[in-house]
Structures are given as C-alpha cells and as structure tokens.
Amino acid sequence: MSDFILPDIGEGIVECELVKWLVSEGDIIEEDQPVAEVMTDKALVEIPAPYKGKVTRLYHKEGDIAKVHAPLFELVEEGGDSQQDSTPEPKAPEAASETPATQAQASSGEADGDDPTEDFILPDIGEGIVECEVVEWRVAEGDEIEEDQPVVDVMTDKAMVEITAPKAGRVTKLYHKQQEMARVHSPLFEFVPRERDEPAQAQKTSHAAPEAESKPTPTTAQPVVSRNQPRTPASPAVRRIVREHDLDLADITGSGKDGRVLKADVLAHLDKPATTSPAQDSSGESQPASSGGERRRPSREQEVRVEPIRGMKAAMARSMVTSATTIPHFIYSEDIDVTDLLKLREQLKPEAEASGSRLTLMPFFMKAMALAVQEYPVLNSRLNDDVTEIHYQPQCNIGMAVDGKAGLMVPNIKGVEDLTLLGIADEVARLTEAARSGRVSQEDLKGGTITISNIGALGGTYAAPIINPPEVAIVALGRTQKLPRFDSNGQVVERSIMTVSWAGDHRIIDGGTIARFCNRWKGYLESPQSMLLHLG
C-alpha cells in the first residue's frame, strides 16, 4: 500500500483544484488509467495511475485544493491486498534476533552516508505524454540547488515545461544531455538532499580530525539552521526575484492565500525606504533635508519587469519563427460583400437557437472554404520535409485561432466538408470554450490543414498572417464595415464589407492560384444560396 504523490505539473505550479474523480474507493484500476482531473491556473490536467492496483482512499473531495508533492490517493498494488490482509506468521527466533541487527546496520549505513543520493524521477507532465526533449539544463553537476529552483526546461509535443527541484541539495549527475529525449517515470538527475549531505560532510570532518572537536573554532563555526522552521510559500518566479535582489523571503509579508508571497509583495518591499542606522540618522540631522533642484525618482521607474516565455507562448514563438524563416509567404487581400450573408444568418438564427446552436458567420466561412478547397486542393495540402512531394489531405480540417487563457491556440474542426452548418456551429462553440478555459485536448490541436484567424473580432481590418506549419495557407478575417458601394444602377448604397488577408506558401502556391481560390470562396459568401448547389 502506498500513497500516490501529486507530481509536478509544470511551470512552478504548487497547487491545483481537484475538479473530478474518475474512480471511487475500492475500484481496481489499470496502469495509465485516468484517475482524476485537476485544474491549474493554466489548464485542465488528467492524472493517470502509476500502476495497476486497488484504490483504497481518496484524500480530497471534488472542489478541494490539492498540493503538489502531497498525497492525492492511496493505492494498493495488484496482489498487495492479500499480502497485507493475511495474518503475519510468527518469526523464528533467529529471524527475530537478526531484525535489530539489520535495522542497526541500515541506520548506521544511512548515518555513514553510504548512499546519500536520490534520483529525481521525471513526473507525469499531463495529457498522456510519455517522453519529452531536454531543452536546457539550468544547473550543472556539482551545483547547489534550492527547493523549487528551476533545474531544467523540457519540451513536450505541446509546450515548454519547467522542472523544479523537489528539495534543496547538490546535483551529482545529469542523466541526459541537451536535445536528448527523457522518458516519464525515469531518472532525470541525481542529487544529494541537503539534510543528508551536511551530516555526511560533518562526520567526515570529525573522522579526519577528531582532536578538533575539543577545540573551539568560533571563526569558522556556522550557525545551525533548524529544518523544522515553516517554509514561506512562493512560486519559483518570485523566489528568483528575491534571490536577484539579495532579499530574505521571510522578511516579506505575503498577501496571497496562506501567506503566499506574490510578485507584487516583493515589488512593494523593494519600494520601501531602507532602514538607516543610528549613526546615519545622527549624521543626517546636520545635512539639509532635501536639495531644492533634485528630484527623487521612484525606484519602480528604474526596474525592468522580466517575464519568461513559457508554455503555449514558447511553443507558438518557436513555431512562428520556423514558419517566418523557412516558408516564403505570399500575401493577398480582398474585399468581400457580406450583406446578403448577414441577412441569411438573421433568417436562420431563430431556427438554430431552437435546436440549441449559436449560429455565427464562422460556420458559413468554413463551409464555403471546404467547398472551394475541392476545386483547389493545393490549399489543403502539405509539403514533405525535403520539399520534394505535395501531400493532398483527404479531409478539410479547418483550424481557428483562439486567444485563450494559456495563450494563442489553434484547435481545428475535423471533416468540415461532411458537416452541416449546425454541426460546424456546435464544434466552433465547443472548441472556443475549451480554448478559452485551457481544456483543449491534444486531438483537437492536431491534424489541421488550413486556418482562419478572426482578427476582426478585436477591431482589425488588414493583416499579414503567418502560416501555421505544416499547413500551406491561412486567412485573417477583418472587421465588417458599413461602406458606400455602387449598385447595378450606378447608385451609391450602403453595403457590409469585410476585408480578408491571405498568406500562402509561395513554394507551391502562386498568386494566380490563391486569387482564383479566393474568388471561388468569395462567390459562395457573397451569394450564400449558391452553396446549396454543391452540398454533398
């Protein structure tokens, strides 16, 4: 029987909300079976079982806050029930007599520091990830580390994750080099915890010079720090700022939950005037209170706020750099008259709401795009790594850029060509809500073939969008404007005009192709009833 310890779930997170238990006490679970869903301040994370066994106790109720490195549930490994429930047989006298000796030998071995090191096991980093790439070591072998200090950055197929030290100590071995793949549940680095390292070093010193114990050495004696003092809660980012300014975390009053020290608390502490010594106070009395022409600048004006790029922002940064530096972009803009499309949407809106769907313009844009792709399939293709083959995708999986809680995400709707407008509308609503709450699944993020970015929702008109590799095209939708246009009789009328901006991979898409494709897509949108002739 053992407790399952809630592992690090990335980026300095120290606690999370237990959203839902997927098992109950007494359930038999399989290895890697989802056990619980927890919510961090970034995303919903699924916690899998470390091995097959029986759940005997759940330490938290749904809605409770669970701490990282604290027990989450109790698990009996398969076969462990019978061993524990059975009555232990009486030990033979020889075995009983050996037990104290064995225990003494074990304790003396621990005291001698025969094996003071510990392996840090790479924990689950969510969503079924089994391996990750070691991007950058923040420490080297022999370095001293503090609890919660960043040790290494690893990259999953979704985001960058910062791995922090579980406790203070000294790093003795790094098991992987940078750019190597590390597996979850395998050793990542070896370290000596400080509580084991210090007694071992002290004992070695005492064996080397036993006579030194009788002589006082006040000049070299170090103050003894109690290991039982309460630890001030703070995130690794806050602890880094404290170290950079040579502050003591215990001197800063925390305003967060349970006295947690926040970044604002550290900045407020830095803004406080430094206390002066009595000598300085007396000397200050003979000096003028202030110089008339001198202005005191607030210390906050002299500070540079540093925010590390992590998670989805880091993944997006790398993807965009790759796209912008390896794909020659061809930009093409066009105005689309969506007056009739807006009228049609208003006519269909009550019927859609009656069926529980929210009908926006996005389903029309996606359906028209899927129809136009059938005539110009190169817009829905991919290039191989050697740029020697074009792979035409069998489905039109249209992605939509969403400014979510965890950064920009591009979930995609699979098989738009086979969905109805209501089906697309339901998928748009589901993925938008999932992205904004950080609950997007890996499946919804994979397999996109072409992307729509609706910058018009924020007020933009024109854009030069960057292609989302390995796709070969993306379109940005501008805001709809009421603009004057000439009708067939030469009269000026008010029309609803939307500007769209395309970016195509110029290695396989030329200007004529993207213009013809856009004209076909535009035709469906300006005359939406024409789509009825081509629906399968």
C-alpha positions in Angstrom: 0.0 0.0 0.0 1.4 3.4 -1.0 0.3 7.0 -1.4 0.3 8.4 -4.9 2.1 11.7 -4.6 0.7 14.5 -6.8 3.7 15.2 -9.2 4.9 18.5 -10.6 2.5 19.6 -13.3 4.8 22.2 -14.7 5.8 25.8 -14.7 6.2 26.3 -10.9 2.6 25.2 -10.1 2.4 24.3 -6.4 -1.3 23.6 -6.0 -4.4 22.8 -8.1 -8.1 22.3 -7.8 -9.4 18.7 -7.8 -12.2 19.0 -10.5 -13.4 15.5 -10.8 -12.6 12.0 -9.5 -12.7 9.4 -12.3 -12.6 6.5 -9.9 -14.0 5.6 -6.5 -12.6 4.0 -3.4 -12.4 0.2 -3.9 -12.1 0.5 -7.7 -9.5 -1.7 -9.5 -7.5 0.5 -11.9 -5.1 -0.3 -14.7 -1.7 1.3 -15.3 -2.0 4.8 -17.0 -5.8 4.8 -16.4 -7.1 8.3 -15.8 -7.8 8.7 -12.1 -8.6 12.4 -11.6 -8.9 15.7 -13.4 -7.2 18.7 -11.7 -7.3 22.3 -12.8 -4.2 24.5 -12.5 -4.2 28.2 -13.3 -3.5 27.3 -16.9 -5.2 24.2 -18.0 -7.1 21.0 -17.1 -4.7 18.1 -16.4 -5.6 14.4 -16.3 -3.7 12.4 -13.7 -3.1 8.7 -14.7 -2.5 5.7 -12.5 1.2 4.8 -12.0 0.5 1.1 -11.9 -2.3 -1.5 -11.7 -3.9 -1.8 -8.3 -6.8 -1.0 -6.0 -7.8 2.5 -4.8 -8.3 2.3 -1.1 -8.6 6.0 -0.2 -9.2 9.4 -1.8 -7.6 12.2 0.2 -9.6 15.1 -1.3 -13.1 15.8 -2.3 -14.1 17.4 -5.6 -13.5 21.1 -5.3 -10.7 20.8 -2.8 -7.2 22.3 -3.4 -4.5 19.6 -3.7 -0.8 20.4 -3.1 2.0 19.3 -5.4 4.3 16.7 -3.7 1.4 15.8 -1.3 -0.6 12.5 -1.3 -3.6 12.5 -3.7 -4.9 9.0 -3.2 -3.9 5.7 -1.7 -3.2 2.7 -4.0 -2.6 -1.0 -3.2 -0.6 -2.6 -5.9 -2.1 -5.7 -7.5 -1.5 -8.6 -5.2 -0.8 -6.3 -2.3 -4.2 -6.9 -0.6 -3.7 -10.5 0.1 -0.2 -9.8 1.5 -1.4 -7.2 3.8 -4.7 -8.7 4.9 -3.1 -12.1 5.7 -2.0 -12.7 9.3 1.8 -12.5 9.6 3.4 -15.7 10.6 5.4 -15.7 13.8 9.1 -15.2 13.1 11.7 -17.7 14.0 14.0 -16.7 16.9 16.9 -16.4 14.5 15.0 -14.0 12.3 13.8 -12.0 15.3 17.3 -11.7 16.6 18.5 -10.6 13.2 16.0 -7.8 12.9 17.5 -5.4 15.3 21.0 -6.0 13.9 19.7 -5.5 10.4 18.0 -2.3 11.4 21.1 -1.1 13.2 23.2 -1.9 10.2 20.7 0.0 7.9 20.7 3.0 10.2 24.4 3.1 10.6 24.8 2.8 6.8 22.5 5.8 6.4 24.4 7.7 9.0 27.7 6.9 7.3 26.3 8.3 4.1 26.9 5.1 2.1 24.1 6.1 -0.3 23.1 9.6 0.3 22.0 10.3 -3.2 18.5 10.4 -4.7 17.2 10.1 -8.3 14.7 12.7 -9.4 12.1 10.8 -11.4 10.6 12.8 -14.2 6.9 13.1 -13.2 3.8 13.0 -15.4 3.5 16.3 -17.3 0.0 15.7 -18.3 -2.2 14.6 -21.2 -0.7 11.1 -21.7 2.8 12.4 -22.5 5.4 9.6 -22.2 8.6 11.4 -23.2 10.0 14.9 -23.7 13.1 16.7 -25.1 15.6 18.1 -22.7 15.9 21.7 -24.0 18.2 23.4 -21.5 19.8 22.5 -18.2 19.7 25.4 -15.7 22.3 23.7 -13.4 25.5 21.7 -13.8 26.9 18.7 -11.9 28.1 19.8 -8.5 25.8 22.9 -8.3 23.9 23.6 -5.1 20.2 23.9 -5.7 17.3 25.3 -3.5 13.8 23.9 -3.2 11.6 24.9 -6.1 14.6 26.3 -8.1 14.3 25.7 -11.8 16.6 22.8 -12.9 15.8 22.0 -16.5 13.5 23.1 -19.3 11.8 20.2 -21.2 9.7 20.3 -24.3 6.7 18.1 -24.9 4.8 18.0 -28.2 2.6 20.8 -26.9 4.6 23.2 -24.7 7.7 24.0 -22.8 7.7 22.8 -19.2 10.0 24.0 -16.4 11.1 21.2 -14.0 11.9 22.4 -10.5 13.9 20.9 -7.6 11.8 18.9 -5.1 14.2 19.9 -2.2 17.4 21.7 -1.5 20.7 19.8 -2.2 23.6 19.2 -4.5 23.4 17.9 -8.1 25.7 15.0 -8.6 24.7 13.6 -12.0 22.7 14.7 -15.1 21.3 11.6 -16.9 20.6 13.3 -20.2 22.3 15.8 -22.4 20.5 18.7 -24.1 18.4 17.7 -27.1 18.1 14.1 -25.8 14.7 12.5 -25.1 13.8 11.8 -21.5 11.0 9.4 -20.5 8.4 10.0 -17.9 8.8 7.9 -14.7 12.6 7.6 -15.5 15.5 9.3 -13.6 16.3 12.8 -14.8 19.1 13.8 -12.5 20.8 12.6 -9.3 21.2 14.8 -6.3 22.2 14.7 -2.6 19.5 16.2 -0.4 21.0 18.9 1.9 19.8 17.2 5.1 21.8 14.1 4.1 24.8 15.9 2.6 25.5 18.1 5.6 25.6 15.3 8.3 27.8 13.2 6.0 30.3 16.1 5.5 30.3 16.8 9.2 31.0 13.2 10.1 33.9 13.0 7.5 35.4 16.1 9.1 35.1 14.6 12.6 36.8 11.3 11.5 39.6 13.3 9.7 40.4 15.5 12.7 38.9 14.1 16.0 41.0 16.4 18.1 39.4 19.4 16.6 36.1 18.6 18.4 37.7 19.6 21.7 39.0 23.0 20.4 36.5 25.8 20.0 36.6 27.3 16.5 34.4 30.4 16.7 35.8 31.9 13.5 34.7 29.0 11.3 31.6 27.9 13.1 28.4 28.1 11.0 25.0 28.9 12.5 22.8 25.9 12.8 19.6 26.3 10.8 16.5 24.5 12.1 14.9 22.3 9.4 11.6 22.5 11.2 11.0 26.2 10.6 8.0 26.9 8.5 8.6 27.4 4.8 7.3 30.7 3.3 5.1 29.7 0.3 6.1 31.4 -3.0 6.4 30.5 -6.7 9.8 29.8 -8.3 9.5 33.1 -10.3 9.0 35.0 -7.0 11.9 33.2 -5.4 14.1 34.1 -8.4 13.4 37.8 -7.9 14.1 37.5 -4.2 17.5 35.9 -4.9 18.3 38.5 -7.6 17.8 41.3 -5.1 19.6 39.5 -2.2 16.4 39.6 0.0 15.2 37.2 2.6 11.8 35.7 1.8 10.9 35.5 5.5 11.2 39.3 5.7 8.4 39.9 3.1 4.8 39.9 4.2 2.7 37.7 1.8 -0.7 38.8 0.7 -1.7 35.6 -1.1 -3.5 32.6 0.2 -1.9 31.0 3.3 0.6 33.9 3.4 1.9 33.2 -0.1 4.4 35.8 -1.2 3.3 37.3 -4.5 5.4 39.3 -7.0 3.5 42.4 -6.0 4.6 41.8 -2.4 8.3 41.7 -3.5 8.0 44.9 -5.5 6.2 46.7 -2.6 9.0 45.5 -0.3 11.6 46.9 -2.7 9.8 50.2 -2.8 10.0 50.6 1.0 12.8 53.1 2.1 15.7 51.3 3.6 16.1 51.5 7.3 19.1 53.6 8.4 21.4 53.0 11.3 21.5 55.4 14.3 24.9 56.8 13.1 23.3 57.6 9.8 20.3 59.2 11.5 22.6 61.5 13.6 24.7 62.4 10.6 21.7 63.1 8.6 20.4 65.7 11.1 23.3 68.1 10.2 22.6 67.8 6.4 19.8 69.7 4.6 16.5 67.9 4.5 16.5 67.9 0.7 18.1 69.7 -2.2 15.8 72.1 -4.0 16.7 71.2 -7.6 17.0 67.4 -7.1 14.0 65.2 -7.9 13.7 61.8 -6.4 12.7 59.2 -9.0 10.6 56.3 -7.8 12.5 53.1 -7.7 9.8 51.4 -9.7 10.7 53.6 -12.7 14.2 52.1 -12.6 13.1 48.5 -12.7 12.7 46.3 -15.7 10.0 43.7 -15.4 11.2 40.3 -16.7 8.7 37.7 -17.7 9.9 34.3 -19.0 8.3 32.9 -22.2 6.9 29.5 -21.3 4.1 27.1 -22.2 2.0 27.8 -25.2 3.6 31.2 -25.8 7.0 29.5 -26.1 5.6 26.8 -28.4 4.0 29.5 -30.5 7.2 31.5 -30.7 9.2 28.6 -32.0 6.5 27.7 -34.5 6.2 31.2 -35.8 10.0 31.7 -36.1 10.2 28.4 -38.1 7.3 29.5 -40.3 8.6 33.0 -41.0 12.1 31.9 -41.7 11.5 28.8 -43.7 8.3 29.5 -45.7 8.2 32.2 -48.3 4.8 33.9 -47.7 2.7 35.3 -50.4 0.1 37.9 -49.1 -3.2 38.5 -50.9 -6.0 40.7 -49.7 -9.6 41.0 -51.0 -12.9 42.8 -50.0 -16.0 40.6 -49.6 -19.5 41.9 -49.6 -21.2 40.0 -46.7 -24.5 42.0 -46.8 -26.6 39.0 -48.1 -24.8 36.6 -45.8 -25.7 38.7 -42.8 -29.3 38.7 -43.8 -29.3 34.9 -44.3 -27.8 34.4 -40.9 -30.5 36.5 -39.3 -33.2 34.4 -41.0 -31.7 31.1 -39.9 -30.7 32.3 -36.4 -34.0 31.6 -34.6 -34.2 28.1 -36.0 -30.6 27.4 -35.0 -31.3 28.7 -31.4 -34.4 26.5 -31.2 -32.1 23.5 -31.8 -29.6 24.7 -29.2 -27.0 26.1 -31.6 -25.4 29.5 -31.8 -25.1 30.5 -35.4 -22.3 32.9 -36.2 -20.7 33.8 -39.5 -17.8 31.4 -38.9 -19.7 28.2 -39.9 -20.5 29.9 -43.3 -16.9 30.8 -43.8 -15.7 27.3 -43.0 -18.3 25.6 -45.2 -17.6 27.8 -48.1 -13.9 27.2 -47.7 -14.3 23.4 -47.6 -16.3 23.7 -50.9 -13.7 25.9 -52.6 -10.9 23.5 -51.4 -12.5 20.7 -53.5 -11.7 22.7 -56.6 -8.3 23.9 -55.4 -6.9 21.1 -53.3 -3.4 22.5 -53.1 -4.6 25.0 -50.5 -5.4 21.9 -48.3 -2.1 20.1 -48.8 1.3 19.7 -47.0 4.9 19.6 -48.1 7.3 16.9 -47.1 10.4 17.8 -45.2 12.6 17.6 -48.3 10.2 19.8 -50.3 10.0 17.1 -53.0 6.4 16.0 -52.6 3.0 17.6 -52.1 0.7 15.5 -49.8 -3.0 16.3 -50.6 -5.0 15.8 -47.4 -8.2 13.7 -47.6 -10.2 15.9 -45.2 -10.6 19.6 -44.8 -9.7 20.2 -41.1 -10.1 23.9 -40.6 -8.3 25.5 -37.6 -9.4 28.7 -35.9 -7.0 30.8 -33.9 -8.4 31.4 -30.4 -6.8 33.9 -27.9 -7.2 31.5 -24.9 -6.2 31.5 -21.3 -3.0 29.7 -21.9 -2.1 31.8 -25.0 -2.9 31.5 -28.7 -4.3 28.1 -29.6 -5.4 26.8 -33.0 -7.9 23.9 -32.5 -9.4 22.5 -35.7 -12.7 21.1 -36.8 -12.3 17.8 -38.5 -14.0 16.9 -41.8 -15.8 20.2 -42.4 -16.9 19.1 -45.9 -19.1 16.4 -44.3 -20.7 18.6 -41.5 -23.8 20.6 -41.6 -23.8 24.3 -40.7 -25.3 23.5 -37.3 -22.7 20.8 -36.8 -19.9 23.2 -37.6 -21.6 25.8 -35.3 -21.6 23.4 -32.4 -17.9 22.5 -32.9 -17.0 26.2 -33.1 -18.7 26.8 -29.8 -17.2 23.7 -28.1 -13.6 24.5 -29.2 -13.8 28.2 -28.5 -15.0 27.5 -24.9 -12.3 24.8 -24.5 -9.5 27.0 -25.7 -10.5 29.9 -23.5 -10.7 27.7 -20.4 -7.5 25.8 -21.3 -9.2 22.5 -21.7 -8.4 21.8 -25.4 -7.4 18.2 -26.0 -4.4 17.1 -28.0 -6.7 15.5 -30.6 -8.3 18.9 -31.3 -5.0 20.6 -31.8 -3.6 18.0 -34.2 -4.3 17.4 -37.9 -5.2 20.9 -39.1 -5.0 21.6 -42.8 -5.9 25.3 -43.2 -6.5 28.1 -40.7 -8.9 31.0 -40.2 -7.9 33.9 -37.8 -10.7 36.2 -36.9 -8.8 39.4 -36.1 -11.9 41.4 -36.9 -13.4 40.4 -33.6 -10.8 42.7 -32.0 -11.2 45.5 -34.5 -8.5 44.8 -37.1 -9.1 45.3 -40.8 -5.9 44.2 -42.6 -3.3 41.7 -41.5 -0.3 39.7 -42.8 -0.9 36.4 -41.1 1.9 33.8 -40.6 1.2 30.3 -41.8 0.7 27.6 -39.1 3.1 24.8 -40.3 2.8 22.2 -41.7 -0.2 23.9 -43.3 0.3 25.9 -46.5 -2.3 28.7 -46.2 -4.0 30.9 -43.6 -6.6 33.7 -43.9 -7.3 36.6 -41.5 -10.8 38.0 -41.4 -11.1 41.7 -40.8 -13.9 43.6 -39.1 -17.1 44.2 -41.1 -17.6 47.8 -42.1 -20.5 49.8 -43.5 -19.1 51.3 -46.7 -20.6 53.0 -49.8 -20.7 51.0 -53.0 -22.3 51.4 -56.4 -25.2 49.2 -57.3 -26.2 47.9 -60.7 -27.9 51.2 -61.5 -24.9 53.3 -60.6 -26.5 54.5 -57.3 -24.5 54.7 -54.1 -25.7 52.2 -51.5 -24.6 51.1 -48.1 -23.0 47.6 -48.0 -21.4 45.4 -45.4 -17.8 44.9 -46.4 -15.2 42.6 -44.9 -11.5 42.6 -45.8 -9.8 39.3 -45.8 -6.0 38.8 -46.0 -4.5 35.5 -47.2 -1.0 34.1 -46.8 0.1 31.2 -48.9 3.2 29.1 -49.1 4.9 30.5 -52.3 6.8 27.3 -52.8 3.7 25.6 -54.1 1.0 28.3 -54.3 1.4 31.1 -56.8 -0.5 34.3 -56.9 -2.9 33.2 -59.6 -3.9 30.1 -57.7 -4.6 31.9 -54.4 -6.5 34.6 -56.3 -8.8 32.1 -58.1 -9.3 30.1 -54.9 -10.3 33.3 -53.0 -12.6 34.4 -55.8 -14.4 31.0 -55.6 -14.6 31.3 -51.8 -15.8 34.9 -52.1 -18.5 33.8 -54.6 -20.0 31.4 -52.1 -20.0 34.0 -49.3 -21.5 36.9 -51.4 -24.2 34.6 -52.8 -24.6 32.1 -49.9 -27.6 30.3 -51.6 -25.2 29.1 -54.3 -23.6 26.8 -51.8 -26.8 24.6 -52.0 -25.9 23.5 -55.5 -22.6 22.0 -54.2 -23.5 20.5 -50.9 -22.9 16.7 -50.8 
